[in-house]
Amino acid sequence: METREIIVLIVASIGALIMLISSIGVLTLPDVFMRMHAFGKAGTMGISGLILAAGLFYPNYLARMVALVILFFVTGPIAATALSRAAYKVATPAAKEAMLEFNEMENGRQRTKRKPAKKKAAG
Amino acid sequence: MNWFDAGIDILLVMLTLSFLLGSLRLIKGPDVPNRALAFDLITLQAVGIVALIAIRHDAPMLLDIAMVAAVLGFVGTVLVARYLEQARDGE
């Protein structure tokens, strides 16, 4: 029983667990943007756990794997943002109305579907 | 029985299960952005599975494959997203 193997197993199981949870989220959440939220967890934490475990198991590859983790942390948000923009542009107005509570990208004009919370009287 | 190999096997089963869930979303996904999202998720899970197999079978050269697959998955996702935006703009 080696310490290194225990550490590798712990890091890899964190990664695999996050991966499983986020793919359950991608399968069950109701619309694209919520799925994007679940996907972001797998895109950074899950995969970097698994990759880091491989790097710890093979010390020769550790530098490359850390570089790959940095790459994931840079590219994950880029991919998520690009895909969200595309999903927003492809959606029809009715779908946007159903999905978004607060439409920020509509030419500076902001609509809210629900009434804003009542402000309490000052004092 | 080697407990370390057994643990890695359990993690491989978990990852394969999540791979199947991701493919279900890829099949079901009502429109293109959903499918692109599911494809990106599946690519990441394939990278994870390759990394675990590299640990399990003492084959560190598989990690190079994992690196290339990761970069290609990212490029593919951004390409699909860009294509969707431009197609909408052109109309």
Backbone of each chain as ProteinMPNN parsed JSONL, in Angstrom:
{"seq_chain_A": "METREIIVLIVASIGALIMLISSIGVLTLPDVFMRMHAFGKAGTMGISGLILAAGLFYPNYLARMVALVILFFVTGPIAATALSRAAYKVATPAAKEAMLEFNEMENGRQRTKRKPAKKKAAG", "coords_chain_A": {"N_chain_A": [[0.843, -1.197, 0.0], [0.863, 1.927, -1.099], [1.622, 5.379, -0.498], [1.472, 7.122, -2.648], [-0.218, 5.832, -4.432], [-2.595, 5.885, -3.03], [-3.111, 8.64, -2.985], [-3.383, 9.134, -5.732], [-5.662, 7.607, -6.266], [-7.599, 8.91, -4.721], [-7.674, 11.516, -5.883], [-8.413, 10.861, -8.512], [-10.905, 9.704, -8.036], [-12.376, 11.858, -7.105], [-12.472, 13.377, -9.471], [-13.87, 11.584, -11.208], [-16.306, 11.338, -9.902], [-17.333, 13.966, -10.004], [-17.591, 14.152, -12.742], [-19.574, 12.21, -13.256], [-21.761, 13.276, -11.833], [-22.112, 15.691, -13.209], [-22.77, 14.782, -15.738], [-25.182, 13.547, -15.26], [-26.588, 15.837, -14.646], [-26.511, 17.164, -17.144], [-28.109, 15.454, -18.566], [-30.614, 15.655, -17.294], [-31.45, 18.319, -16.697], [-33.617, 21.11, -17.568], [-33.266, 23.097, -19.783], [-31.101, 24.602, -22.36], [-29.255, 26.423, -21.25], [-29.108, 25.87, -18.544], [-28.112, 23.304, -18.76], [-25.658, 23.937, -19.769], [-24.504, 25.068, -17.541], [-24.255, 22.795, -15.896], [-22.472, 21.409, -17.447], [-20.157, 22.937, -17.359], [-18.93, 22.281, -14.941], [-17.951, 19.684, -15.371], [-16.235, 20.31, -17.388], [-14.117, 21.683, -16.221], [-13.409, 20.992, -13.383], [-13.867, 18.156, -13.172], [-12.47, 16.879, -15.317], [-9.914, 17.865, -14.856], [-9.293, 16.704, -12.433], [-9.081, 13.95, -13.145], [-7.011, 14.027, -15.089], [-4.937, 15.103, -13.592], [-4.567, 13.06, -11.766], [-3.501, 11.072, -13.427], [-1.128, 12.376, -14.074], [0.104, 12.457, -11.558], [0.511, 9.787, -11.156], [2.346, 9.019, -13.141], [5.266, 10.427, -12.882], [6.975, 11.483, -14.833], [5.326, 12.606, -16.677], [4.16, 14.682, -15.42], [4.561, 17.483, -15.708], [3.569, 17.979, -18.285], [0.906, 17.213, -17.905], [0.033, 19.077, -16.033], [0.225, 21.352, -17.589], [-1.785, 20.714, -19.387], [-4.003, 20.803, -17.718], [-4.032, 23.542, -17.117], [-4.58, 24.448, -19.672], [-7.19, 23.417, -19.941], [-8.486, 24.958, -18.027], [-8.321, 27.415, -19.241], [-9.603, 27.064, -21.75], [-12.14, 26.008, -21.198], [-14.126, 27.956, -20.18], [-14.126, 29.561, -22.502], [-15.188, 27.891, -24.507], [-17.698, 27.371, -23.343], [-18.829, 29.948, -23.295], [-18.896, 30.638, -26.041], [-20.594, 28.662, -27.018], [-22.908, 29.255, -25.581], [-23.576, 31.784, -26.608], [-24.117, 31.03, -29.253], [-26.305, 29.33, -28.818], [-28.14, 31.156, -27.824], [-28.463, 32.832, -30.047], [-29.555, 31.103, -31.922], [-31.992, 30.41, -30.83], [-35.559, 30.774, -30.963], [-37.739, 33.7, -30.587], [-39.936, 33.017, -28.923], [-38.973, 30.788, -27.58], [-36.865, 31.981, -26.217], [-38.31, 33.642, -24.535], [-39.489, 31.71, -22.962], [-37.284, 30.523, -21.789], [-35.588, 32.446, -20.618], [-35.428, 34.516, -17.833], [-34.595, 37.032, -17.627], [-33.567, 39.112, -19.946], [-30.586, 39.941, -21.099], [-29.285, 40.626, -23.432], [-30.739, 41.993, -25.268], [-30.53, 44.472, -27.098], [-29.909, 46.497, -25.169], [-32.33, 47.027, -23.98], [-34.101, 45.983, -21.242], [-36.059, 43.362, -20.118], [-38.284, 42.202, -17.667], [-39.802, 39.24, -16.626], [-41.134, 38.431, -14.363], [-42.627, 40.264, -11.669], [-40.605, 42.748, -10.17], [-39.096, 42.39, -6.918], [-40.819, 43.751, -4.168], [-39.826, 46.856, -2.875], [-38.811, 47.525, 0.383], [-40.22, 49.916, 2.565], [-38.337, 52.812, 3.227], [-36.322, 53.032, 6.135]], "CA_chain_A": [[0.0, 0.0, 0.0], [1.72, 3.095, -1.238], [0.952, 6.67, -0.313], [1.22, 7.73, -3.952], [-1.404, 5.216, -5.03], [-3.792, 6.392, -2.33], [-3.388, 10.007, -3.448], [-3.893, 9.03, -7.104], [-7.034, 7.088, -6.242], [-8.503, 9.94, -4.191], [-7.859, 12.588, -6.873], [-9.169, 10.336, -9.649], [-12.315, 9.471, -7.708], [-13.047, 13.167, -7.113], [-12.748, 13.715, -10.869], [-14.897, 10.729, -11.807], [-17.589, 11.648, -9.268], [-17.846, 15.214, -10.571], [-17.97, 13.839, -14.111], [-20.866, 11.502, -13.225], [-22.806, 14.213, -11.401], [-22.417, 16.692, -14.227], [-23.47, 14.213, -16.888], [-26.588, 13.417, -14.845], [-27.181, 17.157, -14.815], [-26.719, 17.451, -18.568], [-29.235, 14.661, -19.058], [-31.923, 15.894, -16.689], [-31.878, 19.708, -16.544], [-34.629, 21.356, -18.596], [-32.967, 23.811, -21.02], [-29.7, 24.602, -22.79], [-28.347, 27.205, -20.41], [-28.898, 25.097, -17.313], [-27.204, 22.204, -19.094], [-24.328, 24.541, -19.891], [-24.004, 25.201, -16.17], [-23.8, 21.489, -15.421], [-21.338, 20.987, -18.255], [-18.954, 23.662, -16.949], [-18.26, 21.569, -13.849], [-17.153, 18.595, -15.942], [-15.191, 20.863, -18.244], [-12.925, 22.112, -15.496], [-12.991, 20.214, -12.206], [-13.856, 16.715, -13.372], [-11.393, 16.409, -16.181], [-8.596, 18.146, -14.294], [-9.014, 15.671, -11.445], [-8.598, 12.712, -13.793], [-5.726, 14.266, -15.736], [-3.942, 15.292, -12.537], [-4.284, 11.738, -11.218], [-2.559, 10.417, -14.345], [0.17, 13.035, -13.936], [0.739, 12.053, -10.301], [0.921, 8.381, -11.254], [3.567, 9.008, -13.952], [5.913, 11.72, -12.618], [7.577, 12.042, -16.042], [4.313, 13.327, -17.443], [3.465, 15.619, -14.54], [4.592, 18.852, -16.251], [2.632, 18.036, -19.414], [-0.476, 17.137, -17.435], [-0.316, 20.365, -15.415], [-0.025, 22.265, -18.714], [-3.099, 20.368, -19.942], [-5.024, 21.321, -16.787], [-4.109, 24.989, -17.353], [-5.293, 24.59, -20.95], [-8.616, 23.208, -19.701], [-9.055, 26.092, -17.299], [-8.455, 28.546, -20.164], [-10.514, 26.826, -22.861], [-13.48, 25.654, -20.766], [-15.023, 29.117, -20.258], [-14.268, 30.048, -23.88], [-16.135, 27.019, -25.194], [-19.037, 27.55, -22.784], [-19.372, 31.23, -23.724], [-19.199, 30.588, -27.469], [-21.773, 27.814, -27.209], [-24.087, 29.967, -25.066], [-23.944, 32.803, -27.591], [-24.739, 30.363, -30.39], [-27.628, 28.851, -28.416], [-29.01, 32.331, -27.728], [-28.796, 33.353, -31.37], [-30.378, 30.155, -32.669], [-33.316, 30.255, -30.222], [-36.623, 31.651, -31.434], [-38.173, 34.604, -29.515], [-40.807, 32.336, -27.96], [-38.12, 29.954, -26.731], [-36.147, 32.863, -25.301], [-39.268, 34.065, -23.514], [-39.715, 30.613, -22.027], [-36.075, 30.124, -21.066], [-34.865, 33.489, -19.898], [-36.219, 35.376, -16.974], [-34.023, 38.366, -17.668], [-32.843, 39.063, -21.212], [-29.617, 41.02, -21.043], [-28.628, 40.914, -24.691], [-31.686, 42.526, -26.224], [-30.329, 45.88, -27.46], [-29.916, 47.421, -24.058], [-33.63, 47.088, -23.326], [-34.169, 44.819, -20.375], [-37.414, 43.06, -19.696], [-38.387, 41.18, -16.635], [-41.069, 38.559, -16.764], [-41.804, 38.544, -13.068], [-42.533, 41.571, -11.043], [-39.475, 42.869, -9.248], [-39.494, 42.31, -5.514], [-41.187, 45.066, -3.624], [-38.855, 47.461, -1.964], [-39.37, 47.89, 1.681], [-40.191, 51.357, 2.834], [-37.091, 53.189, 3.875], [-36.399, 53.294, 7.562]], "C_chain_A": [[0.879, 1.248, 0.0], [0.931, 4.375, -1.025], [0.558, 7.279, -1.643], [-0.041, 7.16, -4.594], [-2.677, 5.704, -4.363], [-4.151, 7.781, -2.84], [-3.977, 9.97, -4.861], [-5.348, 8.588, -7.101], [-8.007, 8.155, -5.747], [-8.774, 11.015, -5.24], [-8.699, 12.095, -8.042], [-10.628, 10.123, -9.291], [-13.069, 10.789, -7.57], [-13.424, 13.54, -8.549], [-13.884, 12.909, -11.44], [-16.258, 11.029, -11.214], [-18.184, 12.928, -9.847], [-18.321, 14.983, -11.995], [-19.353, 13.184, -14.154], [-21.987, 12.461, -12.869], [-23.147, 15.173, -12.538], [-23.065, 16.056, -15.438], [-24.914, 13.87, -16.526], [-27.299, 14.749, -15.009], [-27.465, 17.48, -16.259], [-27.901, 16.655, -19.098], [-30.569, 15.17, -18.533], [-32.352, 17.353, -16.619], [-32.705, 20.155, -17.752], [-34.185, 22.125, -19.837], [-31.462, 24.025, -21.211], [-28.79, 25.298, -21.786], [-28.093, 26.524, -19.072], [-27.96, 23.932, -17.58], [-25.783, 22.71, -19.229], [-23.686, 24.701, -18.522], [-23.486, 23.867, -15.644], [-22.551, 21.046, -16.164], [-20.049, 21.677, -17.811], [-18.198, 22.965, -15.828], [-17.394, 20.447, -14.387], [-15.978, 19.166, -16.713], [-13.97, 21.334, -17.493], [-12.553, 21.125, -14.392], [-12.86, 18.726, -12.499], [-12.662, 16.246, -14.163], [-10.042, 16.735, -15.573], [-8.274, 17.19, -13.152], [-8.433, 14.423, -12.073], [-7.209, 12.891, -14.389], [-4.615, 14.407, -14.698], [-3.586, 13.958, -11.885], [-3.292, 10.998, -12.109], [-1.175, 11.039, -14.218], [0.878, 12.646, -12.652], [1.219, 10.613, -10.364], [2.195, 8.235, -12.077], [4.284, 10.339, -13.778], [6.596, 12.314, -13.846], [6.598, 12.936, -16.793], [3.676, 14.456, -16.647], [3.41, 17.023, -15.137], [3.6, 18.988, -17.394], [1.183, 18.044, -18.941], [-0.896, 18.438, -16.763], [-0.579, 21.403, -16.508], [-1.399, 22.006, -19.314], [-4.219, 20.885, -19.038], [-5.181, 22.83, -16.969], [-4.858, 25.264, -18.649], [-6.796, 24.418, -20.756], [-9.233, 24.405, -18.999], [-9.179, 27.317, -18.191], [-9.563, 28.288, -21.18], [-11.94, 26.51, -22.419], [-14.45, 26.83, -20.816], [-15.199, 29.645, -21.671], [-15.302, 29.212, -24.617], [-17.55, 27.241, -24.678], [-19.648, 28.864, -23.259], [-19.759, 31.207, -25.192], [-20.472, 29.786, -27.72], [-23.031, 28.503, -26.686], [-24.546, 31.036, -26.039], [-24.66, 32.179, -28.78], [-26.143, 29.898, -30.038], [-28.607, 30.006, -28.317], [-29.426, 32.807, -29.095], [-29.71, 32.422, -32.139], [-31.807, 30.123, -32.141], [-34.316, 31.236, -30.821], [-37.073, 32.555, -30.285], [-39.052, 33.92, -28.478], [-39.976, 31.47, -27.011], [-37.336, 30.797, -25.748], [-37.056, 33.296, -24.159], [-39.466, 32.968, -22.478], [-38.475, 30.345, -21.175], [-35.567, 31.203, -20.133], [-35.811, 34.304, -19.047], [-35.821, 36.821, -17.188], [-33.114, 38.423, -18.884], [-31.875, 40.232, -21.306], [-29.163, 41.477, -22.409], [-29.552, 41.579, -25.697], [-31.527, 44.035, -26.347], [-30.459, 46.855, -26.287], [-31.248, 47.527, -23.337], [-33.792, 45.828, -22.496], [-35.594, 44.603, -19.918], [-37.355, 42.094, -18.538], [-39.755, 40.568, -16.745], [-41.844, 38.643, -15.464], [-41.743, 39.975, -12.575], [-41.295, 41.623, -10.156], [-39.969, 42.868, -7.808], [-39.788, 43.71, -4.973], [-40.112, 45.593, -2.697], [-39.545, 47.784, -0.647], [-39.272, 49.397, 1.871], [-38.939, 51.705, 3.63], [-37.299, 53.408, 5.358], [-36.762, 52.067, 8.324]], "O_chain_A": [[1.544, 1.564, 0.987], [-0.26, 4.452, -1.326], [-0.513, 7.868, -1.784], [-0.826, 7.881, -5.21], [-3.7, 5.913, -5.015], [-5.317, 8.082, -3.097], [-4.941, 10.676, -5.159], [-6.169, 9.127, -7.842], [-9.107, 8.293, -6.282], [-9.922, 11.391, -5.475], [-9.587, 12.803, -8.517], [-11.506, 10.331, -10.128], [-14.26, 10.855, -7.876], [-14.549, 13.964, -8.813], [-14.774, 13.461, -12.087], [-17.264, 10.985, -11.922], [-19.376, 12.987, -10.148], [-19.332, 15.546, -12.416], [-20.196, 13.547, -14.974], [-23.036, 12.468, -13.512], [-24.319, 15.44, -12.803], [-23.847, 16.718, -16.121], [-25.785, 13.897, -17.395], [-28.448, 14.806, -15.446], [-28.529, 18.007, -16.584], [-28.618, 17.124, -19.981], [-31.566, 15.124, -19.254], [-33.549, 17.609, -16.491], [-32.514, 19.633, -18.85], [-34.704, 21.823, -20.912], [-30.657, 23.678, -20.347], [-27.689, 24.825, -21.502], [-26.989, 26.595, -18.532], [-27.117, 23.6, -16.747], [-24.825, 22.028, -18.863], [-22.483, 24.498, -18.358], [-22.423, 23.802, -15.028], [-21.678, 20.391, -15.595], [-18.973, 21.083, -17.875], [-16.972, 23.042, -15.762], [-16.261, 20.257, -13.947], [-14.88, 18.609, -16.709], [-12.881, 21.384, -18.065], [-11.499, 20.491, -14.457], [-11.867, 18.101, -12.127], [-11.935, 15.343, -13.751], [-9.098, 15.964, -15.747], [-7.103, 16.89, -12.918], [-7.423, 13.893, -11.608], [-6.337, 12.037, -14.228], [-3.506, 13.907, -14.883], [-2.438, 13.745, -11.495], [-2.355, 10.371, -11.615], [-0.166, 10.333, -14.247], [2.102, 12.515, -12.632], [2.201, 10.247, -9.719], [3.045, 7.409, -11.746], [3.945, 11.302, -14.465], [6.783, 13.529, -13.908], [6.992, 13.895, -17.457], [2.759, 15.118, -17.132], [2.372, 17.684, -15.095], [2.875, 19.979, -17.479], [0.341, 18.764, -19.477], [-2.043, 18.864, -16.898], [-1.482, 22.23, -16.384], [-2.101, 22.939, -19.704], [-5.253, 21.346, -19.521], [-6.297, 23.35, -16.977], [-5.667, 26.189, -18.727], [-7.59, 25.167, -21.326], [-10.346, 24.823, -19.317], [-10.031, 28.173, -17.951], [-10.374, 29.173, -21.451], [-12.873, 26.724, -23.194], [-15.505, 26.716, -21.438], [-16.276, 30.123, -22.024], [-16.19, 29.754, -25.275], [-18.498, 27.295, -25.462], [-20.833, 28.914, -23.59], [-20.827, 31.697, -25.56], [-21.317, 30.175, -28.526], [-24.104, 28.359, -27.273], [-25.743, 31.193, -26.28], [-25.664, 32.703, -29.263], [-27.068, 30.043, -30.836], [-29.774, 29.865, -28.681], [-30.588, 33.15, -29.31], [-30.547, 32.875, -32.92], [-32.738, 29.843, -32.896], [-33.974, 32.374, -31.144], [-36.826, 32.23, -29.124], [-38.937, 34.202, -27.285], [-40.232, 31.419, -25.808], [-37.149, 30.409, -24.594], [-36.659, 33.322, -22.994], [-39.594, 33.236, -21.283], [-38.581, 29.989, -20.001], [-35.165, 30.925, -19.003], [-36.872, 34.728, -19.505], [-36.617, 37.731, -16.959], [-32.021, 37.856, -18.874], [-32.278, 41.368, -21.558], [-28.698, 42.608, -22.551], [-29.191, 41.717, -26.866], [-32.303, 44.792, -25.764], [-31.06, 47.92, -26.424], [-31.315, 48.046, -22.223], [-33.631, 44.72, -23.009], [-36.252, 45.508, -19.406], [-36.454, 41.259, -18.46], [-40.751, 41.267, -16.933], [-43.05, 38.892, -15.456], [-40.917, 40.776, -13.012], [-40.976, 40.651, -9.471], [-41.09, 43.28, -7.512], [-39.107, 44.688, -5.281], [-39.569, 44.875, -1.857], [-40.685, 48.244, -0.594], [-38.346, 50.047, 1.387], [-38.545, 51.003, 4.561], [-38.339, 53.913, 5.781], [-36.872, 52.111, 9.549]]}, "seq_chain_B": "MNWFDAGIDILLVMLTLSFLLGSLRLIKGPDVPNRALAFDLITLQAVGIVALIAIRHDAPMLLDIAMVAAVLGFVGTVLVARYLEQARDGE", "coords_chain_B": {"N_chain_B": [[-5.855, -10.012, -4.766], [-5.363, -6.949, -6.308], [-5.784, -3.964, -4.748], [-5.601, -1.385, -5.703], [-5.849, -1.53, -8.511], [-8.439, -2.501, -8.574], [-9.868, -0.338, -7.553], [-9.406, 1.578, -9.575], [-10.746, 0.292, -11.597], [-13.391, 0.471, -10.694], [-13.748, 3.242, -10.89], [-13.53, 3.485, -13.635], [-15.858, 2.184, -14.433], [-17.752, 3.99, -13.424], [-17.163, 6.227, -15.022], [-17.756, 5.233, -17.54], [-20.482, 4.863, -17.299], [-21.28, 7.547, -17.072], [-20.504, 8.389, -19.556], [-22.354, 6.987, -21.117], [-24.72, 8.26, -20.299], [-24.219, 10.819, -21.295], [-24.201, 10.223, -24.051], [-26.835, 9.57, -24.378], [-28.044, 12.064, -24.093], [-26.952, 13.176, -26.363], [-28.274, 11.752, -28.352], [-30.971, 12.341, -27.779], [-31.073, 15.126, -27.744], [-32.786, 18.118, -28.424], [-32.075, 20.148, -30.287], [-29.415, 21.699, -32.286], [-27.428, 23.126, -30.598], [-27.708, 21.751, -28.142], [-26.801, 19.228, -28.899], [-24.176, 19.793, -29.62], [-23.147, 20.558, -27.168], [-23.448, 18.128, -25.729], [-21.716, 16.579, -27.214], [-19.253, 17.759, -26.682], [-19.063, 17.216, -23.961], [-18.924, 14.418, -24.082], [-16.491, 14.098, -25.389], [-14.725, 15.054, -23.427], [-15.172, 13.121, -21.465], [-14.216, 10.88, -22.775], [-11.512, 11.526, -22.898], [-10.935, 11.417, -20.164], [-11.431, 8.684, -19.68], [-9.43, 7.524, -21.251], [-7.18, 8.45, -19.879], [-7.498, 7.111, -17.434], [-7.296, 4.459, -18.316], [-4.658, 4.484, -19.136], [-3.429, 4.652, -16.655], [-4.27, 2.242, -15.516], [-3.291, 0.158, -17.143], [-0.555, 0.484, -17.292], [0.482, 2.134, -19.409], [1.892, 4.719, -20.364], [2.118, 6.168, -22.72], [-0.36, 6.56, -23.751], [-1.301, 8.89, -22.686], [-0.509, 10.973, -24.315], [-2.259, 10.715, -26.46], [-4.567, 11.418, -25.097], [-4.077, 14.152, -24.64], [-4.084, 15.23, -27.276], [-6.699, 14.587, -28.071], [-8.17, 16.132, -26.277], [-7.554, 18.801, -27.04], [-8.546, 18.768, -29.651], [-11.282, 18.337, -29.203], [-12.055, 20.738, -27.977], [-11.538, 22.569, -30.088], [-13.384, 21.641, -31.969], [-15.862, 22.171, -30.687], [-15.859, 25.02, -30.475], [-15.804, 25.604, -33.157], [-18.291, 24.62, -34.104], [-19.985, 26.309, -32.636], [-19.294, 28.854, -33.629], [-20.009, 28.476, -36.287], [-22.808, 28.205, -36.077], [-23.525, 30.761, -35.143], [-22.674, 32.426, -37.302], [-24.214, 31.429, -39.377], [-26.757, 32.198, -38.557], [-26.46, 34.947, -38.651], [-26.148, 35.382, -41.367], [-28.616, 35.137, -42.554]], "CA_chain_B": [[-6.455, -8.957, -5.588], [-4.732, -5.644, -6.126], [-6.873, -3.037, -4.432], [-5.496, -0.172, -6.511], [-6.471, -1.811, -9.808], [-9.885, -2.622, -8.376], [-10.422, 1.015, -7.436], [-9.412, 2.215, -10.89], [-11.827, -0.342, -12.367], [-14.672, 1.064, -10.276], [-13.836, 4.582, -11.48], [-13.798, 3.315, -15.075], [-17.29, 1.883, -14.587], [-18.484, 5.236, -13.24], [-16.987, 7.1, -16.184], [-18.49, 4.658, -18.663], [-21.894, 5.187, -17.066], [-21.553, 8.947, -17.423], [-20.393, 8.437, -21.015], [-23.636, 6.552, -21.68], [-25.713, 9.318, -20.066], [-23.934, 11.875, -22.263], [-24.646, 9.82, -25.395], [-28.299, 9.657, -24.397], [-28.37, 13.461, -24.395], [-26.589, 13.41, -27.761], [-29.328, 11.201, -29.197], [-32.243, 12.995, -27.518], [-30.981, 16.576, -27.779], [-33.775, 18.595, -29.383], [-31.545, 20.984, -31.37], [-27.971, 21.579, -32.499], [-26.592, 23.484, -29.447], [-27.707, 20.656, -27.17], [-25.95, 18.137, -29.366], [-22.782, 20.229, -29.536], [-22.804, 20.473, -25.749], [-23.291, 16.724, -25.361], [-20.513, 16.055, -27.863], [-18.093, 18.241, -25.939], [-19.021, 16.431, -22.721], [-18.477, 13.068, -24.398], [-15.055, 14.158, -25.662], [-14.02, 15.154, -22.143], [-15.232, 11.838, -20.772], [-13.308, 9.961, -23.465], [-10.166, 11.862, -22.428], [-10.803, 10.868, -18.818], [-11.338, 7.226, -19.754], [-8.096, 7.182, -21.762], [-6.219, 8.685, -18.796], [-7.615, 6.016, -16.452], [-6.751, 3.231, -18.903], [-3.203, 4.624, -19.092], [-2.991, 4.283, -15.301], [-4.618, 0.852, -15.203], [-2.528, -0.823, -17.913], [0.863, 0.874, -17.371], [0.806, 2.56, -20.777], [1.867, 6.192, -20.282], [2.037, 6.879, -24.01], [-1.761, 6.899, -24.035], [-1.59, 10.251, -22.229], [-0.365, 11.866, -25.469], [-3.544, 10.651, -27.167], [-5.53, 12.2, -24.323], [-3.834, 15.573, -24.878], [-4.543, 15.602, -28.615], [-8.166, 14.517, -28.102], [-8.712, 17.27, -25.535], [-7.458, 20.016, -27.849], [-9.451, 18.65, -30.796], [-12.646, 18.519, -28.746], [-12.286, 22.176, -27.792], [-11.614, 23.217, -31.398], [-14.645, 21.26, -32.59], [-16.975, 22.887, -30.076], [-15.852, 26.427, -30.867], [-16.135, 25.644, -34.586], [-19.741, 24.478, -34.238], [-20.623, 27.511, -32.112], [-19.059, 29.925, -34.603], [-20.814, 28.201, -37.476], [-24.205, 28.515, -35.792], [-23.696, 32.215, -35.102], [-22.542, 33.018, -38.621], [-25.349, 31.02, -40.19], [-27.884, 33.024, -38.159], [-26.225, 36.306, -39.114], [-26.224, 35.476, -42.82], [-29.98, 35.103, -43.058]], "C_chain_B": [[-5.803, -7.631, -5.266], [-5.804, -4.58, -5.918], [-6.817, -1.78, -5.286], [-6.147, -0.365, -7.874], [-7.982, -1.921, -9.683], [-10.532, -1.246, -8.281], [-10.483, 1.716, -8.772], [-10.509, 1.605, -11.763], [-13.183, 0.25, -11.998], [-14.838, 2.449, -10.895], [-14.12, 4.492, -12.975], [-15.268, 3.003, -15.316], [-18.121, 3.148, -14.432], [-18.385, 6.13, -14.465], [-17.736, 6.564, -17.392], [-19.98, 4.932, -18.542], [-22.18, 6.631, -17.467], [-21.399, 9.161, -18.919], [-21.718, 8.046, -21.666], [-24.708, 7.612, -21.487], [-25.507, 10.459, -21.055], [-24.385, 11.494, -23.661], [-26.152, 9.837, -25.506], [-28.738, 11.081, -24.703], [-28.038, 13.767, -25.85], [-27.663, 12.889, -28.701], [-30.617, 12.004, -29.047], [-32.265, 14.462, -27.914], [-31.868, 17.228, -28.822], [-33.184, 19.449, -30.506], [-30.015, 20.915, -31.383], [-27.138, 22.006, -31.284], [-26.563, 22.408, -28.373], [-26.776, 19.547, -27.592], [-24.486, 18.52, -29.294], [-22.281, 20.14, -28.099], [-22.542, 19.03, -25.33], [-22.032, 16.138, -25.988], [-19.261, 16.505, -27.133], [-17.934, 17.464, -24.638], [-18.474, 15.035, -22.982], [-16.983, 13.044, -24.693], [-14.26, 14.218, -24.361], [-14.021, 13.813, -21.423], [-14.336, 10.809, -21.442], [-11.87, 10.234, -23.042], [-9.926, 11.284, -21.036], [-10.65, 9.361, -18.828], [-9.963, 6.8, -20.246], [-7.047, 7.371, -20.676], [-6.278, 7.551, -17.775], [-7.073, 4.711, -17.016], [-5.235, 3.28, -18.912], [-2.674, 4.268, -17.707], [-3.146, 2.783, -15.083], [-3.679, -0.145, -15.89], [-1.073, -0.445, -18.113], [1.276, 1.288, -18.773], [0.817, 4.077, -20.834], [1.804, 6.892, -21.631], [0.606, 7.206, -24.407], [-2.094, 8.324, -23.62], [-1.422, 11.262, -23.352], [-1.644, 11.901, -26.284], [-4.579, 11.493, -26.446], [-5.344, 13.686, -24.581], [-4.394, 16.007, -26.224], [-6.069, 15.604, -28.685], [-8.784, 15.701, -27.387], [-8.696, 18.525, -26.389], [-8.435, 19.95, -29.022], [-10.904, 18.839, -30.387], [-12.976, 19.99, -28.562], [-12.443, 22.876, -29.129], [-12.938, 22.899, -32.084], [-15.825, 22.023, -32.018], [-17.026, 24.346, -30.514], [-16.233, 26.576, -32.332], [-17.638, 25.56, -34.795], [-20.453, 25.739, -33.766], [-20.492, 28.666, -33.096], [-19.94, 29.743, -35.826], [-22.284, 28.571, -37.241], [-24.442, 30.019, -35.79], [-23.675, 32.812, -36.491], [-23.717, 32.659, -39.503], [-26.564, 31.87, -39.86], [-27.714, 34.446, -38.668], [-26.457, 36.443, -40.602], [-27.642, 35.583, -43.347], [-30.568, 36.485, -43.256]], "O_chain_B": [[-5.702, -7.237, -4.104], [-6.626, -4.329, -6.799], [-7.849, -1.171, -5.568], [-6.893, 0.493, -8.347], [-8.72, -1.492, -10.57], [-11.598, -1.008, -8.848], [-11.473, 2.375, -9.089], [-11.128, 2.3, -12.568], [-14.019, 0.5, -12.866], [-15.92, 2.799, -11.367], [-14.856, 5.313, -13.523], [-15.862, 3.49, -16.278], [-19.067, 3.376, -15.186], [-19.374, 6.717, -14.902], [-18.286, 7.333, -18.18], [-20.66, 5.197, -19.533], [-23.187, 6.916, -18.115], [-22.075, 10.01, -19.499], [-22.159, 8.672, -22.63], [-25.516, 7.851, -22.384], [-26.469, 11.007, -21.592], [-24.9, 12.339, -24.393], [-26.701, 10.083, -26.581], [-29.678, 11.298, -25.468], [-28.753, 14.528, -26.504], [-27.939, 13.503, -29.731], [-31.282, 12.316, -30.035], [-33.286, 14.993, -28.352], [-31.727, 16.928, -30.007], [-33.75, 19.471, -31.599], [-29.402, 20.182, -30.607], [-26.191, 21.294, -30.951], [-25.523, 22.17, -27.757], [-26.048, 18.985, -26.774], [-23.64, 17.694, -28.951], [-21.157, 19.712, -27.839], [-21.549, 18.738, -24.665], [-21.357, 15.307, -25.381], [-18.315, 15.733, -26.977], [-16.823, 17.097, -24.253], [-17.664, 14.523, -22.209], [-16.282, 12.107, -24.31], [-13.253, 13.528, -24.206], [-13.014, 13.409, -20.842], [-13.757, 9.957, -20.768], [-11.091, 9.301, -22.847], [-8.862, 10.733, -20.755], [-9.843, 8.809, -18.08], [-9.387, 5.839, -19.736], [-6.129, 6.561, -20.55], [-5.243, 7.081, -17.303], [-6.458, 3.932, -16.287], [-4.58, 2.255, -18.721], [-1.611, 3.662, -17.581], [-2.259, 2.134, -14.53], [-3.312, -1.163, -15.304], [-0.412, -0.984, -19.001], [2.309, 0.842, -19.272], [-0.149, 4.676, -21.306], [1.476, 8.076, -21.698], [0.377, 8.029, -25.293], [-3.048, 8.913, -24.128], [-2.097, 12.291, -23.365], [-2.073, 12.959, -26.745], [-5.371, 12.194, -27.076], [-6.325, 14.415, -24.728], [-5.09, 17.018, -26.319], [-6.668, 16.501, -29.278], [-9.807, 16.227, -27.827], [-9.696, 19.239, -26.465], [-9.076, 20.946, -29.356], [-11.683, 19.434, -31.132], [-14.054, 20.44, -28.948], [-13.359, 23.679, -29.309], [-13.546, 23.771, -32.705], [-16.695, 22.474, -32.763], [-18.085, 24.857, -30.879], [-16.896, 27.539, -32.716], [-18.204, 26.332, -35.569], [-21.404, 26.195, -34.4], [-21.462, 29.373, -33.365], [-20.533, 30.692, -36.339], [-22.922, 29.175, -38.102], [-25.422, 30.504, -36.356], [-24.544, 33.611, -36.839], [-24.176, 33.483, -40.294], [-27.328, 32.232, -40.755], [-28.685, 35.088, -39.069], [-26.909, 37.49, -41.067], [-27.858, 36.064, -44.46], [-31.717, 36.613, -43.678]]}, "name": "protein", "num_of_chains": 2, "seq": "METREIIVLIVASIGALIMLISSIGVLTLPDVFMRMHAFGKAGTMGISGLILAAGLFYPNYLARMVALVILFFVTGPIAATALSRAAYKVATPAAKEAMLEFNEMENGRQRTKRKPAKKKAAGMNWFDAGIDILLVMLTLSFLLGSLRLIKGPDVPNRALAFDLITLQAVGIVALIAIRHDAPMLLDIAMVAAVLGFVGTVLVARYLEQARDGE"}
